[in-house]
Amino acid sequence: MITIFHNPRCSKSREALALVEDYAARRQEPVDVVEYLKTPPTEQQLATLLGQLHASARDIVRSNEEEYEALGLAQADDAALLKAVAAQPKLLQRPIVVYKGRAVIGRPPERVRELLGAD
């Protein structure tokens, strides 16, 4: 199973989804497309993602969003950042692709190729 946290309005996310779907079709792998703006991840799911990404909460937060400033997240700790992203999913960096227990933020899309080992 390949999971992608996807925003269909984002060109990088659409590009990553195309890579995932192509790879999955060639290998008959199922794909779970999570439109995270419609179905936001929980704090626990975000914490799991951090482990799979080998990243800190700050790495998955879009600091250029209006909500980041409005919520005063510049000095927030990981717990506060995860809570904010769960409540305001627009803050989630995108796309995030999960495969075989590992994950990458698909910016640039080459990172998705590396995760999948795609040729």
N, CA, C and O of each residue as an XYZ file, in Angstrom:
476
protein
N       0.843     -1.187      0.000
C       0.000      0.000      0.000
C       0.884      1.246      0.000
O       1.820      1.370      0.790
N       0.562      2.149     -0.898
C       1.218      3.450     -0.952
C       0.170      4.477     -0.532
O      -0.935      4.503     -1.073
N       0.521      5.314      0.428
C      -0.389      6.361      0.885
C       0.187      7.708      0.503
O       1.380      7.959      0.671
N      -0.675      8.573     -0.015
C      -0.248      9.938     -0.321
C      -1.217     10.911      0.327
O      -2.429     10.832      0.123
N      -0.670     11.823      1.105
C      -1.438     12.929      1.673
C      -1.408     14.016      0.607
O      -0.370     14.623      0.344
N      -2.565     14.248      0.001
C      -2.651     14.955     -1.268
C      -3.587     16.159     -1.191
O      -4.627     16.127     -0.532
N      -3.181     17.218     -1.885
C      -4.029     18.391     -2.090
C      -4.172     18.555     -3.603
O      -3.216     18.954     -4.268
N      -5.352     18.252     -4.157
C      -5.510     18.306     -5.610
C      -5.295     19.687     -6.226
O      -5.116     19.795     -7.439
N      -5.308     20.734     -5.422
C      -5.084     22.091     -5.942
C      -3.603     22.446     -6.054
O      -3.254     23.500     -6.585
N      -2.736     21.573     -5.559
C      -1.290     21.825     -5.551
C      -0.623     21.081     -6.713
O      -0.776     19.867     -6.844
N       0.113     21.807     -7.551
C       0.753     21.181     -8.712
C       1.795     20.145     -8.301
O       1.904     19.099     -8.940
N       2.551     20.412     -7.258
C       3.563     19.437     -6.795
C       2.882     18.173     -6.270
O       3.381     17.065     -6.465
N       1.755     18.347     -5.612
C       1.008     17.199     -5.103
C       0.437     16.386     -6.263
O       0.470     15.156     -6.225
N      -0.077     17.044     -7.275
C      -0.598     16.331     -8.453
C       0.524     15.582     -9.165
O       0.332     14.459     -9.632
N       1.687     16.205     -9.243
C       2.840     15.556     -9.882
C       3.256     14.309     -9.095
O       3.533     13.262     -9.681
N       3.297     14.427     -7.780
C       3.651     13.276     -6.942
C       2.606     12.165     -7.067
O       2.955     10.986     -7.125
N       1.331     12.540     -7.110
C       0.271     11.549     -7.263
C       0.421     10.798     -8.581
O       0.237      9.582     -8.621
N       0.748     11.496     -9.647
C       0.951     10.838    -10.945
C       2.097      9.828    -10.861
O       1.990      8.724    -11.396
N       3.190     10.198    -10.194
C       4.314      9.265    -10.004
C       3.883      8.037     -9.225
O       4.205      6.906     -9.590
N       3.147      8.275     -8.141
C       2.679      7.175     -7.291
C       1.748      6.253     -8.068
O       1.889      5.031     -8.019
N       0.796      6.845     -8.786
C      -0.172      6.022     -9.519
C       0.504      5.222    -10.626
O       0.145      4.069    -10.861
N       1.478      5.819    -11.308
C       2.210      5.103    -12.352
C       2.987      3.926    -11.753
O       2.921      2.803    -12.251
N       3.713      4.207    -10.689
C       4.489      3.159    -10.012
C       3.560      2.041     -9.522
O       3.845      0.860     -9.720
N       2.467      2.416     -8.892
C       1.525      1.446     -8.332
C       0.882      0.596     -9.428
O       0.715     -0.612     -9.256
N       0.527      1.209    -10.534
C      -0.107      0.470    -11.631
C       0.845     -0.579    -12.204
O       0.429     -1.698    -12.506
N       2.118     -0.220    -12.355
C       3.097     -1.160    -12.904
C       3.365     -2.333    -11.969
O       3.782     -3.403    -12.414
N       3.128     -2.135    -10.679
C       3.418     -3.185     -9.689
C       2.159     -3.736     -9.019
O       2.240     -4.545     -8.095
N       1.022     -3.297     -9.486
C      -0.271     -3.704     -8.928
C      -0.323     -3.492     -7.413
O      -0.775     -4.352     -6.657
N       0.155     -2.320     -7.000
C       0.134     -1.909     -5.592
C      -1.099     -1.041     -5.358
O      -1.430     -0.208     -6.202
N      -1.778     -1.219     -4.236
C      -2.900     -0.325     -3.937
C      -2.404      1.054     -3.503
O      -1.328      1.192     -2.921
N      -3.211      2.062     -3.798
C      -2.887      3.438     -3.435
C      -4.023      3.996     -2.589
O      -5.196      3.871     -2.941
N      -3.662      4.610     -1.476
C      -4.625      5.298     -0.620
C      -4.352      6.793     -0.755
O      -3.335      7.292     -0.271
N      -5.265      7.504     -1.414
C      -5.122      8.945     -1.590
C      -5.914      9.624     -0.481
O      -7.141      9.540     -0.436
N      -5.198     10.293      0.406
C      -5.828     10.996      1.521
C      -5.866     12.479      1.176
O      -4.840     13.159      1.205
N      -7.047     12.971      0.853
C      -7.204     14.410      0.636
C      -7.316     15.037      2.016
O      -8.404     15.172      2.575
N      -6.170     15.412      2.544
C      -6.071     15.787      3.958
C      -6.841     17.053      4.324
O      -7.107     17.287      5.503
N      -7.202     17.870      3.343
C      -8.032     19.034      3.667
C      -9.465     18.610      3.970
O     -10.166     19.267      4.740
N      -9.894     17.502      3.355
C     -11.236     16.963      3.599
C     -11.235     15.995      4.783
O     -12.201     15.930      5.542
N     -10.145     15.248      4.931
C     -10.007     14.255      5.996
C      -8.686     14.519      6.717
O      -7.683     13.861      6.438
N      -8.685     15.477      7.641
C      -7.429     15.845      8.303
C      -6.856     14.707      9.147
O      -7.606     13.977      9.795
N      -5.534     14.554      9.145
C      -4.914     13.553     10.012
C      -5.027     13.973     11.476
O      -5.045     15.162     11.795
N      -5.101     12.991     12.348
C      -5.133     13.261     13.784
C      -3.724     13.577     14.274
O      -2.745     13.385     13.554
N      -3.638     14.058     15.495
C      -2.316     14.300     16.082
C      -1.503     13.010     16.124
O      -0.301     13.027     15.862
N      -2.157     11.884     16.454
C      -1.463     10.592     16.508
C      -0.967     10.188     15.124
O       0.161      9.715     14.987
N      -1.789     10.369     14.108
C      -1.354     10.043     12.747
C      -0.177     10.921     12.327
O       0.753     10.453     11.670
N      -0.226     12.185     12.707
C       0.883     13.088     12.393
C       2.157     12.664     13.114
O       3.244     12.723     12.539
N       2.031     12.242     14.362
C       3.198     11.771     15.115
C       3.799     10.539     14.448
O       5.020     10.404     14.367
N       2.938      9.642     13.970
C       3.417      8.458     13.256
C       4.154      8.873     11.979
O       5.213      8.332     11.661
N       3.585      9.833     11.258
C       4.243     10.344     10.048
C       5.633     10.896     10.348
O       6.575     10.672      9.588
N       5.754     11.618     11.457
C       7.064     12.169     11.825
C       8.096     11.065     11.974
O       9.233     11.208     11.525
N       7.702      9.959     12.607
C       8.615      8.828     12.757
C       9.001      8.244     11.414
O      10.161      7.895     11.195
N       8.037      8.136     10.513
C       8.307      7.585      9.183
C       9.159      8.532      8.339
O       9.932      8.096      7.486
N       9.008      9.817      8.585
C       9.790     10.825      7.870
C      11.177     11.037      8.475
O      12.068     11.584      7.825
N      11.354     10.599      9.726
C      12.572     10.915     10.490
C      12.749     12.432     10.514
O      13.807     12.963     10.178
N      11.664     13.116     10.929
C      11.637     14.573     10.881
C      11.047     15.136     12.166
O      10.480     14.410     12.983
N      11.191     16.431     12.323
C      10.552     17.125     13.437
C       9.225     17.689     12.951
O       8.983     17.765     11.746
N       8.381     18.077     13.869
C       7.087     18.639     13.506
C       7.256     19.878     12.631
O       6.471     20.103     11.710
N       8.263     20.668     12.915
C       8.480     21.897     12.144
C       8.698     21.586     10.665
O       8.359     22.402      9.807
N       9.264     20.406     10.355
C       9.528     20.030      8.966
C       8.254     19.797      8.155
O       8.281     19.893      6.928
N       7.148     19.494      8.817
C       5.908     19.211      8.083
C       4.922     20.382      8.110
O       3.791     20.261      7.640
N       5.358     21.505      8.659
C       4.478     22.669      8.784
C       4.818     23.704      7.712
O       5.979     24.057      7.505
N       3.787     24.171      7.049
C       3.929     25.227      6.041
C       3.937     26.580      6.762
O       2.886     27.114      7.116
N       5.122     27.113      6.967
C       5.260     28.347      7.735
C       4.850     29.584      6.938
O       4.752     30.675      7.500
N       4.611     29.427      5.647
C       4.207     30.569      4.823
C       2.693     30.776      4.798
O       2.208     31.708      4.157
N       1.952     29.925      5.482
C       0.492     30.064      5.511
C       0.065     31.114      6.534
O       0.715     31.302      7.562
N      -1.028     31.782      6.235
C      -1.588     32.820      7.113
C      -1.863     32.278      8.525
O      -1.639     32.971      9.518
N      -2.348     31.044      8.599
C      -2.689     30.435      9.884
C      -1.457     30.274     10.785
O      -1.568     30.344     12.009
N      -0.303     30.060     10.183
C       0.938     29.902     10.950
C       1.199     31.162     11.772
O       1.463     31.096     12.973
N       1.123     32.280     11.116
C       1.339     33.572     11.792
C       0.223     33.849     12.792
O       0.476     34.254     13.926
N      -1.013     33.627     12.356
C      -2.177     33.927     13.206
C      -2.159     33.126     14.503
O      -2.594     33.617     15.545
N      -1.658     31.890     14.442
C      -1.614     31.033     15.631
C      -0.326     31.209     16.438
O      -0.158     30.571     17.477
N       0.580     32.066     15.971
C       1.826     32.316     16.697
C       2.690     31.073     16.832
O       3.169     30.765     17.923
N       2.894     30.358     15.732
C       3.589     29.064     15.789
C       5.109     29.152     15.641
O       5.787     28.125     15.696
N       5.648     30.334     15.458
C       7.092     30.465     15.238
C       7.918     29.861     16.374
O       8.988     29.305     16.127
N       7.441     29.961     17.600
C       8.188     29.435     18.748
C       7.532     28.186     19.351
O       7.923     27.743     20.431
N       6.550     27.627     18.668
C       5.800     26.488     19.212
C       6.656     25.225     19.266
O       7.539     25.021     18.434
N       6.379     24.384     20.260
C       7.064     23.095     20.340
C       6.345     22.081     19.444
O       5.311     22.387     18.852
N       6.912     20.858     19.351
C       6.349     19.851     18.455
C       4.896     19.529     18.783
O       4.077     19.401     17.874
N       4.567     19.399     20.046
C       3.196     19.056     20.433
C       2.214     20.129     19.966
O       1.143     19.813     19.450
N       2.579     21.384     20.148
C       1.711     22.483     19.728
C       1.582     22.533     18.204
O       0.511     22.829     17.673
N       2.683     22.241     17.509
C       2.634     22.233     16.048
C       1.726     21.121     15.530
O       0.939     21.339     14.608
N       1.832     19.928     16.120
C       0.980     18.812     15.690
C      -0.493     19.120     15.951
O      -1.358     18.822     15.127
N      -0.759     19.715     17.100
C      -2.137     20.094     17.427
C      -2.656     21.114     16.407
O      -3.799     21.024     15.959
N      -1.821     22.071     16.049
C      -2.216     23.100     15.087
C      -2.477     22.501     13.706
O      -3.453     22.862     13.049
N      -1.613     21.592     13.264
C      -1.790     20.975     11.948
C      -3.052     20.114     11.921
O      -3.779     20.110     10.927
N      -3.314     19.390     12.999
C      -4.525     18.578     13.067
C      -5.780     19.453     12.996
O      -6.781     19.066     12.394
N      -5.717     20.622     13.611
C      -6.863     21.541     13.627
C      -6.951     22.372     12.343
O      -8.044     22.733     11.905
N      -5.808     22.668     11.751
C      -5.726     23.503     10.541
C      -4.901     22.738      9.492
O      -3.727     23.052      9.296
N      -5.492     21.747      8.819
C      -4.720     20.894      7.919
C      -4.050     21.633      6.762
O      -3.142     21.096      6.127
N      -4.483     22.838      6.490
C      -3.826     23.646      5.455
C      -2.344     23.859      5.784
O      -1.537     24.134      4.895
N      -1.998     23.729      7.059
C      -0.617     23.911      7.502
C       0.292     22.726      7.160
O       1.513     22.836      7.271
N      -0.286     21.606      6.750
C       0.515     20.411      6.474
C       1.291     20.564      5.173
O       0.729     20.899      4.131
N       2.583     20.313      5.255
C       3.426     20.308      4.059
C       2.921     19.220      3.127
O       2.468     18.171      3.584
N       2.995     19.461      1.837
C       2.453     18.505      0.889
C       3.343     18.383     -0.326
O       4.116     19.284     -0.649
N       3.220     17.269     -0.979
C       2.548     16.034     -0.582
C       3.452     15.209      0.328
O       4.669     15.392      0.337
N       2.858     14.316      1.080
C       3.632     13.345      1.860
C       3.245     11.971      1.350
O       2.064     11.631      1.269
N       4.257     11.184      1.007
C       4.042      9.837      0.484
C       4.639      8.840      1.470
O       5.770      8.996      1.930
N       3.846      7.805      1.786
C       4.262      6.768      2.731
C       4.283      5.435      1.994
O       3.324      5.076      1.311
N       5.399      4.697      2.140
C       5.541      3.399      1.482
C       6.494      2.534      2.300
O       7.598      2.954      2.647
N       6.051      1.342      2.593
C       6.862      0.354      3.320
C       7.451      0.921      4.611
O       8.621      0.697      4.922
N       6.624      1.660      5.359
C       7.041      2.156      6.665
C       7.916      3.397      6.648
O       8.329      3.882      7.702
N       8.199      3.912      5.464
C       8.989      5.136      5.341
C       8.154      6.198      4.654
O       7.175      5.881      3.979
N       8.533      7.452      4.819
C       7.789      8.539      4.195
C       8.742      9.637      3.735
O       9.855      9.780      4.241
N       8.264     10.412      2.754
C       8.999     11.594      2.291
C       8.001     12.710      2.016
O       6.838     12.466      1.693
N       8.480     13.925      2.150
C       7.743     15.076      1.651
C       8.151     15.189      0.186
O       9.338     15.303     -0.121
N       7.189     15.158     -0.702
C       7.458     15.089     -2.138
C       7.810     16.393     -2.805
O       7.318     16.690     -3.894
N       8.648     17.169     -2.172
C       9.181     18.410     -2.742
C      10.697     18.338     -2.653
O      11.252     18.408     -1.557
N      11.355     18.203     -3.748
C      10.859     18.046     -5.105
C      10.337     16.623     -5.345
O      10.601     15.728     -4.542
N       9.608     16.409     -6.432
C       9.023     15.092     -6.705
C      10.059     13.956     -6.809
O       9.711     12.790     -6.623
N      11.298     14.279     -7.097
C      12.345     13.260     -7.166
C      12.448     12.480     -5.843
O      12.851     11.317     -5.828
N      12.083     13.128     -4.756
C      12.122     12.445     -3.459
C      11.131     11.286     -3.430
O      11.380     10.273     -2.777
N      10.000     11.430     -4.138
C       9.021     10.352     -4.218
C       9.615      9.191     -5.012
O       9.469      8.029     -4.633
N      10.289      9.520     -6.119
C      10.958      8.466     -6.920
C      11.958      7.703     -6.057
O      12.026      6.475     -6.119
N      12.733      8.429     -5.254
C      13.722      7.781     -4.393
C      13.045      6.844     -3.394
O      13.519      5.730     -3.172
N      11.945      7.285     -2.794
C      11.235      6.462     -1.834
C      10.714      5.182     -2.486
O      10.832      4.095     -1.920
N      10.147      5.319     -3.659
C       9.559      4.170     -4.339
C      10.612      3.294     -5.020
O      10.357      2.133     -5.342
N      11.794      3.865     -5.231
C      12.811      3.111     -5.970
C      12.409      2.991     -7.422
O      12.780      2.035     -8.103
N      11.639      3.978     -7.902
C      11.108      3.935     -9.272
C      12.212      4.119    -10.289
O      13.199      4.821    -10.071
N      11.993      3.445    -11.426
C      12.963      3.606    -12.505
C      12.482      4.627    -13.507
O      13.170      4.897    -14.492
